[in-house]
Amino acid sequence: MKSTCVIIGLLIVNFICAQTPPKEDATKRLIEDYNYVIGTQTVGPKYKFTNESMLVETAKQIKDMGSNLLKFSMHPRYCTENYGLTENKEITSLKRLAQLEPSVKKVLNMDFKFYHIWVYGFSQYSPEPKGQKNDTNQIKFIGGYPDLYAEALYAELYELTSYLLKEFNNSGKVFYLGNWEGDWHLRWDYDRTKPADEATLKGMLKWAKVRQKAIDDAKRDTEYKNVNIYHYVEVNLVRRGIELGDKVVTNTIIKEVNPDYVSYSSYDATNPPKTEQELHVSLSESLDYIESHLQPKKGLPAGKRVWIGEYGSPFMRYGEKVQNERAKWVINAGLKWNAPFILFWEMYNNEIKKETGEQVGFWMIDDKGRKQEIWHTHNKFYKDSKRFLKQYFKENKKMPSLSVFQDKALNFSSLN
């Protein structure tokens, strides 16, 4: 009887050990899920090399490079703009897009920790003639925002948020739902020299508040753990606010809405400068300006709430070597400022010069499939990051704070 109990005891111990992941696996997961800060995105690629959809192919390329962050778009133009996915008449909302579109569903289930997603409601969309595009067809706040659209957008974003929280409950994923360059929505005719239309400004303010409230309310009403969703507003004409005092999204919408986060599409601060020092001053000043219009907010992780959502230098203008060098300028400036994300535009080029048909070259992998220097910089950075995190955990039995990581990353060989 005694020997039988011993055998049973050993079997129980063996069973428990078999069910418990080895310590190394738990450490590896902590490292794989860490925020490496730098990353890229996929929107509107102009070429592909496999039988996969453009969305899935580029997502796999981003993952294979070493990143754990995916930025892409979800909106009614899923079947025409950006990825050329197959139209499905049953997809009538953002939730149904997440559920029913195979490529969208696949990338949402891939092993990414962080998702940055441009979300635009089906309830706000007026279909366009084939081959045409007008962004006013998916933002109904030009000249004012009718309650009919506001209520429909609230319901659609509430539904999507609830779905993501339930579908990815206990997955560890973090979703940031936001918009593309908001100052071009405010100035929908792309004339940055004109003053903002006051009725449109009020409409956009209402639109942004609805988006924040829908996400907040869905989080309040849904049971979930180890998954989270935040709302962000993206801005792009920051320098006009600083230098001219113009009404831009930063000093109007951001100030009033106080969103969870702000993304800065930073070309007006990063592309004019000709030297690293000039860029550092311009970018840091712009990030400070955005941050100055945010108020403290409970319920958010510690750290900065403004990130660099887009930056990049086209190959056509700069060439491969300078493109990579200027990217390092931005990355270093962003790390010094403690930006939580610094996202290069983008994995595959999305712009073609109309006159010649040439690829403009906003890319990490070119149209011949060749990995550019900027790809290798990111790939090496992720390897540097993982080595540092592994050693830090070994010495401290915990992961470093983001600010400690950012400070250390400035000395990674991949950036020097």
N, C-alpha and C positions, 0 to 999 in steps of 0.2 A: 504493500500500500504506500509505504514511504517513497520507494523508488518511482512509483507511478506519479505521485505528486510532484517529485522533482522533474520528471520528464514533462509533465503538463506545464510546470512553471517555466521550464526552458523553452517550450513551444510558444508560450505566451510572450516571453521576452523577445524571442526571435520574430514573432508576428509584429510586435510593437516596433521593433527596430526596422523591420521591412517597410512599415507604413510611414516611418519618419524619414524625411529627406536628409541625406548626409549634410553635415555642417557646410561642406564646400559648396553644395548646391544652393543652400540658403544665401551664402555670401555672394555667389555668382549672380543670383537673382537681384540682390541689392545693387550690385554693380550694373547689371543690365538695365535696371529701372531708374538709374540715377539721371538727373537732368544734366546733360553735357553742354547745354546752352546753345551751341552752334548747330545749325541744321539747314535744311532746304525745303523745297516745296514742288508740287506738280500741278500746273494749271495750263491747259491749252497747248500741250506739246505738238509740234509740227511733224514728227516722224516717230517711227517705232521699228523694232527689229524682230519681234516675235509674233506668235499668234494670239498672245494675250491682248486684252484691251489696253489702250494707252494708260488708263488709270492704274490697272493692276501691274502692268510692266514697269511703269515708273516708280510705283510704290515698292516693288521688289528691288529695283535698283537703289532706292534710298535705303532700304533695309540692308542690302548687301554691302553698301558703303560703310555701314557700321552705326547708322543713326537709329534712334528709338522714337523719332518724332516724324509724323506725317502731316503735312498741310495740303489740303485740297478743297474743292468746292462742292457744295450740294445746293442745287437750285433747279428751277423748271427747265433750264436749257441743257440739262444733263445729256440729252440725246442730239444736240446740235453743236453747242459751244463746249470747248475744253476737252472733252473725251470722246465724242462721237459714239456714245453708247446707243444701244437699240431702244427705240421708243416703246413704251408699254402704257397703253391707255388706262390701265388700272392704277398707275402711279399718279396720284392726285394730291399728294401732300408730302412733306418732308419725312414724316414717319414711314409712309409707304415707299418712299425712295430708299430709305435705309433698310426696309424689310424685303422689298421685291426686286430691286435692281441688283443683279448678280455681282457686278464689279464693286459697287458701293458696299454691298454686304460683305464681300470678301475682304476688302481693305480694312473695314471696321473690325473684322475678326482677326486680322493679322497681329503679330506680336509687336505692336507699337505701344509705348507707354503714353505718349502725348499726341493729341490730335488738335490741330488748329483748322477750323472749318469755316469757310464763308457760307453762311446759310441765308437763303432768300426764299420767302414763302410762295408756294404755288397759288395761294389765295390772293396774291398781290400781282399776278402775272397776266399780261395781255399778250397773247401769241403774236409773233411778228411774221411777215412774209419770209419765205425761205431765202436764206442767204443774207438777211438783214438783221441788224442788232441795234437796239436803242435802249440804254439802261433805264430810261424813265418808265419802260414797260414792266419793271419789276420793283420799282420803288414808288409808291403811290402818294408821295408827300410833296410833289412839286406844286407850289402855290397853296399848300395846306394839306392836311391829312384827315380825310373823312373818317368818322367813327366806324363806318361799315368795314373799312379796310383795317383799322386799328384792332377791332374786335376779332376779326378773322385771323390776323397775324398773331395776336395773343394766343388764341386757341391752338394754332398750328405749332407755334414754338413751345407752348406748354406741353402739347402732346409729344413732340419730338424729345424734349428733355425727359419727360416721364419714361418714355420708351427706352432711351439710352441708359437711364439709371437702373431700370429693371433688367434690361437685356444684358448689361455688363456689370451687374451687381457683383461685388467681391472680385473683380478682375484686376483692380489696381490702375485701371485706365483713367486718364484725366482729359476731359474734352473742353476746349475753348471755342465757343461759338461766337462768330463775329461777322464783320462786313469787310468788303474790299474798300479801297481808298475813299474814305468818307467825304473828303473835300471835293472830289469830283461828283459825288452825289449832290452836294450842296450847290456846286457850280456845274450843273448838268450839261451846260454847253461847252465846258472845258475852257472857258475864258477866265483865267485867273485874275485878270486885271479889273474885272467888273466887281462892284460891291455885291455882297450876298443879298439875295432877295429875302426880305423880311418874312413874307408869308411862307416861303420854302423853309426858312430857318426854323420857324415855329413848327412846321410840319415835320421836319427832320428830328427836332427835339422830342416831339410826341412819339415818333417812330422809335427812337432809341430808348425812350423810357418804357415803351410797351415791350420791347425785346428784353430789357433787363428784368422787368416785372414778371414776364412769362416764365423766365428761367428761375427766378427766385421763388415764385409761387409753386412751381412744379417740384422744386427741391424741398420746399416746406411740406408739401402734401404727399411725398413719396418716401417709402421706407427703403433705405439703401445703406450699404457700407462698402468701404474700400473701392470707391469709384467717385468721381466728382465732375461737375460741369460748371464752367464760369462763362460770363459774358464779357466780350471786349468790343471796343469801338476802334476802328482803324482811322488814322489821320494821315495827311500827306503834305498839306501846304502850310507847314509850321513856320517857315521862314517869313512868310508874308505877315503872320501875326507878330513875330518878333521885330522885324525891320520896319514894317509899314503901319502896324496897328490895325490891319484889316480884320474884319470878323471872319474867323475860320472855325473849323470844328473844335479845335483845341480850346479856344477862349470863349466858346459859347456852349456847344453840346456837352463837352467833357465837364466843364465847370458846373453845369446844371444837373446832368445825369449821375455823375460820379460812378462810372461803370466799374466793374471788378478790375478790369485791366484795359490798357490802351496799347494798341499796336501802331508803330510808326513806320510807314512806308517812306524811307528816309532819303530818297534821291535828291531832294532839294538841299540837304545838308551834306551828302556824301559824294555827289558827282561833280559839283563845281570846283571843290578844292583841288589844287595841284600838288600839294605837299601833305605828308602825314600829319604834321603839326597843325596845319590849317584845317584839315579834316577833323582832327581830334577836337579842336576848339569849336568848330561849327556843330558837330554832332553832339558833343557834351552840352553845349548851350541849348540846343533844341530839345534834348531829352530833359534837361532841367526845366525848360519852359513848360513842357507837357506836364511834368510831374507837379509843377507849382499850381496847376488847376485841378488837381485831385484833392479830395478831402479824406481824412482817415476813415477806414471802413472795417467793421468787425467781420469775423468769420472767414478771413482770407489768410493764406499762409504768410509767414513773415517774409519780408524782402520787398524789392522794388516791384512796382505795378505797371511799368512802362517797358516795352521791349521793342526791338528792331524787327519788324515783320517783313520788310523787304529792303534789300540793298543789292547792288550788282553793277558791273561795268561790262558793256557788251564787247565781245570778241572783235566785232567789225571795227570798232573804234580804237580799242586798246591793245588787242593781241593777247595771246595766252599768258605770257609772263607778267605783263603789267596788270592784267585782270586779276591774277592771283595775288600780286603784291598789294593792290588796292584793297582786295578783300581782307588781307591780313591787317591793313590799317583799320578797317572798320571793326574787325573782330577784337583787336587789341583795345580800341577806344571803348567798345561796348563792354568788354570784360572789366576794364578799369572803372566804368560807370556802374557796374553791377547789374546790367540788363539781364533779365532772366532768360531771354531768348534772343538769338541773333541769326536771322534766317536769310540765306542767300537765294536770290532769284536767278535760275532755278535748276532743276535736274536736267531736263531737255529744253532747248530753246522754244519759245512760243511766238517769236516775232520774225516775219519775213519782209524784206524791203520790197515794196510794191513795184518800184521801177525796174528792178533787176531780178527779183525772185531769190535774192541771196538771204541766207540765214543771218540774222542780226547777231546772234551768238550770246544770248543770255543762257549759258549752259554750263553744266559740269561734264556732260558727255555730249560730244558733237554729233552731227547728223551722219557721220561715218562710223559712229560707235566708239570713237577714241576718247578715253578718259583724259580730261584736261588737268592742268596743274592744280586747279582749285579743288577738283575731286580728290586728288592725292593729299592735299592739305587737310581736308576734312577726314579722310580715312586714317591718316597718321595721327590726327588730333584725337580721334576716338580711341586709338590704340594707346596713345599717351595717357589719356584719361583713365582707361581701365587699369593700366599699370599703377598709376598713382593711387586710385581708389583701393585697389587690392592691397597695396603696401600700407596705406593709411589705416585701413580696417584691421590689418594684421597688428599694427602698432597701437591702435586706440580702441579696438573692439566696437567701433561704430563708424558710420559714414560721416564725412566732413560736412559742415554747413555749406550752403551754396557760395557764400562770400569767401570762405577759405579755399574752395575749389577754384573759383574765378581768379583769386590772387595767385594760386599755384599755376594755373593754366597759362598765365602770361609768360611763364618761363619754359613752357613746353617746347621741345625742339621743332615741332611741326609749325610753330608760329615764328620761328627765328631763322 
